[in-house]
Amino acid sequence: MNISIVIPVYNGEKYLSQCLDSLLEQDYQDFEIIVVNDASKDNSKKVIQEYMARDTRIKFIDKEENGGVSKARNAGIRLAQGKYICFIDCDDWVEKDYLSTLLSMYDDDVCLTSCGHKYEYRNHRYINDKKFKVTKFDNKMGLCNIFSDKSCFVLCANKLFLLDLVKQIQFDESQRTGEDFLFLYNYLALCDGKSVVHTTKRLYHYIKTKGSLSSMSCSLDKYYNNVCIFDKLKGLKLEEIGEYNDLLNSRIDSWTFLVLLQFIYYAHSLKLKDEVKKLKRLAKSLHPEYKKQQKFYSSFRRCGSLLFGLILLFLH
């Protein structure tokens, strides 16, 4: 097989069939599917076994203890045998030309291909774009684009990777959140002299459901973790990207500050006074310019949630 598809599953009984059906109906069929059951408490295992009986390309890893998405993906990586690899969440689904499109953009100097995605909620179907564009840039700019307005670039799920490079880094199992940022950062750092190709064609349906792998927890601990990851990456000099270091660190700094503003606003909206104070202290310690922006932030808070969101989109 040419492509390995890794699907971590945790309590995905309700949505797993749609995910697997969308893969089995691909117009490109030279692939294997590695489903990793991360100690689900529902009937996910039964659903997986039913599909295994229908198609021998489906492989199954049944974990006894829940270890999180990073450990589940790494288990799939170790079993993968394709030249390329992609990762899909069990509650998401893809268009029938998802694999063929990502694969068609590869050539000898390409290390990563990606497509657009559509955020959607259950019971909503998206009709794919008729107009789209394809862009190509080097891995150095790819690193910078992780922390830019190209939000599609921060996900692992809408991309096709080279398996031999993925096996050199894998996912950081100590991270319960922000693992995609770190993985993409480390992967692109390996791709010196290679290119990234992206199409705006939205082929990946990113489903927002309660309890899904992609759902955001109300716990602000995850927010702190993500901000600390960004700050850890800030200041890291990569010889491979040379003159792009300043641009990269500038974008990490701007992204971190924007995320902090969002987190503070979120805590305010929930009336979590202690959390607001904690976040403000974090903002001041990481970004001295925050003090200068407090009046600017206060005007954000008075705008209300809708206008605040529109301003953030404009700032991107």
Disulfide bonds with the S-S distance in Angstrom:
none
